[in-house]
Amino acid sequence: MELTLQAVSKRYGKASAVDNISAHLYPGVYGLLGANGAGKTTLMRMICGVLSPTSGHIALDGQPIALLGEKYRDLLGYLPQDFGYYPDFTAREFMHYIATLKGLTPSAAKHRTAELLERVSLADASRKKIRTFSGGMKQRLGIAQALLNDPGILVLDEPTAGLDPKERIRFRNMIADLAKNKIVLLSTHIVPDVEQIAHRILMMKKGRILMSGTAQHLTASMEGHVWLCRLPEQEAERFSHVHLVSSLKHEGNEAELRVISASPAPPAPGAVPVAPTLEDLYLFHFHEEADPLVAKRKEEEA
Amino acid sequence: MNTLTGYELRKLIRRKSTLFGLLGILIVSVLCTVVPAFHEQSYDADGKVTGLAAIKQEKHYARNFRGDLTPEVFSGTVAHYQQILRTADRVTDGGISYLGNEGFFATYPDYPILGLLRSGFSPTTEYDYFVVDTLAPEKAATFYEQRTAYIEGYLEQNPEGITYSDADKATFRQMNERISVPLKFDYAKGWYIILVNSSIFFLIACFVLSICAAPVFSSEYQSGADAIILSTRHGRGKLIRAKINAALLFSSGMFLLGWLIVLALALSIYGASGWDSSFQILDTRHLFSPYPFTVLGAFLLTTLIGWLACLAMVSFTLLLSSRMRTPFSVMIWCVVLLFTPLFIPESKEQLFNHLLALLPGRQTEIFETFRGYDLLHLLGLSVPLPYAIGWTALLMTVLCLPFAWRGFRKHEVS
């Protein structure tokens, strides 16, 4: 199975949400990383066929998905960001409804519903109306519905949003189990989630794929740019205004800082290089979008 | 009914708007049937009776004329009336001499037939209450000939300035010839109450059903469920069919339920008698109606066209719902479309008036169109206005649904 994105773009007026993206996706887990507005959701919607590209095309095994229609959708499992639900439906009714939409027979729908609600720990709440569910419960229900048809292509937009740490770990394990012979594409802001389960990471910025590869491959590009240094507390504060600090830990009168530097030179005397993580990479590329004040401050300092 | 349609029906039924809609229809049903019963009035030898007693009294009087209204019935009634007139006391008011109370009470039982005679023998442009005072019984026996002459006069020299073509006149003559003579009479107030209130019931039903159908597609966009359902196997096919089927089934069910409540309440209060009477005896205003059906026939045709008008409105709502982001905006447009035609005044142009009658909102006024001599000329066909309304509603439904289908199928999540 090969999902091909060929020069896919989506424009709204003059603004490009997705700009000329090309990629080949094979069975495995793909993590989409990017700040808000990077175009992840738009790209996922186009892959799911609920939004048409302005230009370019998406094909499955060489066949445009628009032409495959029902056959393509039959392979699809999709959890949108902020998905809609029917507050007056019980979890079981909702699952049966989606199962019917996915073309499952009534007996298969019943069986899969019971199995998946059990898997996402909602079996006890299966007869409760969705309106009574917490955010985490709704998210788990969303994950369960995406899996109803045992999809060959699973698209999950922010699947871990609203899940507590225990649920996140369980979700990661579930995806790792499911990933065999499936294309799983997931986006998240929680970098460790992607780092641990994605076979390949696609980093998006301003509608384009900035870089892609395995977590090791991507973090290797940051070798020599991440430093650990200890500074007096007062100096640490001034230092953090000038440099990109990914973590700061106070120990007595001193502070330990993890510094990401564009320059290969140590950012401070005594700074030691450390192994970069995906979070360092993310922060390096998106710190200005995450905190607009940083960019402004840098401009002022320049 | 397939599983998906069942789920879509469940979504519609569980909405709060459905509960309020049902309540609204119930209130209108009661207002249309129970309230008029309290205002009913009749007269016996002791004077005025009201409410249920009046209905009982009217039924009693009508029983004397039940069956065929033969020429003898008309001549006999006039003779009896004039006999009382000759002996009864009279009172004068404003220079006009009326029967005194005693005489009025004595002639009141003959009123259903006297009313028909007054309409039949009055000049074309006016209603002469006193025409029966001097009408010879032999002349009264020519009631049906007089009715035909009246219609001829109306067609040839129309008081409203309408000019009928020869073909139109021939059509109306043929329609009138199909009316069974003598007319069949019975107490039919129950059916009259239903038919006379049908316009308001259908209008409210259209409004309520539009409100209920507004979220069918647009609520999926508003809630964000569109992303999930449109990415499923049947999301762009069977689901749309299920949504449309559910909306039409739900609308038909609600319409039927409300209309059956009206029927049950009216007939339990007034009785079901008169269903096989001629439509022309329902009310003096309908004496010259060219439609050759019984009261039951008029009821069934009114029901059918009213139902089609509601389905047309629901179909239009579905079309808007498939293309608008929120149910509220759909509701606003539906209200505008439904009620605006009611505020457009009729003109002297017949064609304008006929086209106005075909618009939503106006489509609900079917019963009133049964009185008129209105033909709509379209594509070489001459269609009586009530049938044209029915066909228009059906056409609206057939045209709107494919566009609603396409609207949802082509919808893009944003």
HADDOCK unambig.tbl for C-alpha pairs under 7 A between the chains (distance, minus, plus):
assign (segid A and resid 48 and name CA) (segid B and resid 231 and name CA) 6.06 0.50 0.50
assign (segid A and resid 49 and name CA) (segid B and resid 231 and name CA) 6.59 0.50 0.50
assign (segid A and resid 50 and name CA) (segid B and resid 227 and name CA) 6.40 0.50 0.50
assign (segid A and resid 50 and name CA) (segid B and resid 230 and name CA) 6.36 0.50 0.50
assign (segid A and resid 50 and name CA) (segid B and resid 231 and name CA) 6.30 0.50 0.50
assign (segid A and resid 50 and name CA) (segid B and resid 412 and name CA) 5.51 0.50 0.50
assign (segid A and resid 50 and name CA) (segid B and resid 413 and name CA) 5.66 0.50 0.50
assign (segid A and resid 51 and name CA) (segid B and resid 412 and name CA) 4.95 0.50 0.50
assign (segid A and resid 51 and name CA) (segid B and resid 413 and name CA) 5.78 0.50 0.50
assign (segid A and resid 70 and name CA) (segid B and resid 233 and name CA) 5.09 0.50 0.50
assign (segid A and resid 73 and name CA) (segid B and resid 231 and name CA) 5.82 0.50 0.50
assign (segid A and resid 73 and name CA) (segid B and resid 232 and name CA) 5.40 0.50 0.50
assign (segid A and resid 73 and name CA) (segid B and resid 233 and name CA) 4.86 0.50 0.50
assign (segid A and resid 74 and name CA) (segid B and resid 232 and name CA) 6.54 0.50 0.50
assign (segid A and resid 74 and name CA) (segid B and resid 233 and name CA) 4.82 0.50 0.50
assign (segid A and resid 78 and name CA) (segid B and resid 228 and name CA) 6.42 0.50 0.50
assign (segid A and resid 79 and name CA) (segid B and resid 228 and name CA) 6.95 0.50 0.50
assign (segid A and resid 80 and name CA) (segid B and resid 227 and name CA) 6.53 0.50 0.50
assign (segid A and resid 80 and name CA) (segid B and resid 228 and name CA) 6.92 0.50 0.50
assign (segid A and resid 83 and name CA) (segid B and resid 224 and name CA) 5.37 0.50 0.50
assign (segid A and resid 83 and name CA) (segid B and resid 225 and name CA) 5.86 0.50 0.50
assign (segid A and resid 84 and name CA) (segid B and resid 223 and name CA) 4.74 0.50 0.50
assign (segid A and resid 84 and name CA) (segid B and resid 224 and name CA) 4.20 0.50 0.50
assign (segid A and resid 84 and name CA) (segid B and resid 225 and name CA) 3.88 0.50 0.50
assign (segid A and resid 85 and name CA) (segid B and resid 223 and name CA) 6.99 0.50 0.50
assign (segid A and resid 85 and name CA) (segid B and resid 225 and name CA) 5.89 0.50 0.50
assign (segid A and resid 97 and name CA) (segid B and resid 7 and name CA) 6.83 0.50 0.50
assign (segid A and resid 100 and name CA) (segid B and resid 4 and name CA) 6.80 0.50 0.50
assign (segid A and resid 101 and name CA) (segid B and resid 232 and name CA) 5.96 0.50 0.50
assign (segid A and resid 101 and name CA) (segid B and resid 233 and name CA) 6.22 0.50 0.50
assign (segid A and resid 101 and name CA) (segid B and resid 234 and name CA) 5.11 0.50 0.50
assign (segid A and resid 101 and name CA) (segid B and resid 235 and name CA) 6.23 0.50 0.50
assign (segid A and resid 102 and name CA) (segid B and resid 232 and name CA) 5.24 0.50 0.50
assign (segid A and resid 102 and name CA) (segid B and resid 233 and name CA) 4.93 0.50 0.50
assign (segid A and resid 102 and name CA) (segid B and resid 234 and name CA) 6.24 0.50 0.50
assign (segid A and resid 103 and name CA) (segid B and resid 233 and name CA) 6.47 0.50 0.50
assign (segid A and resid 103 and name CA) (segid B and resid 234 and name CA) 6.86 0.50 0.50
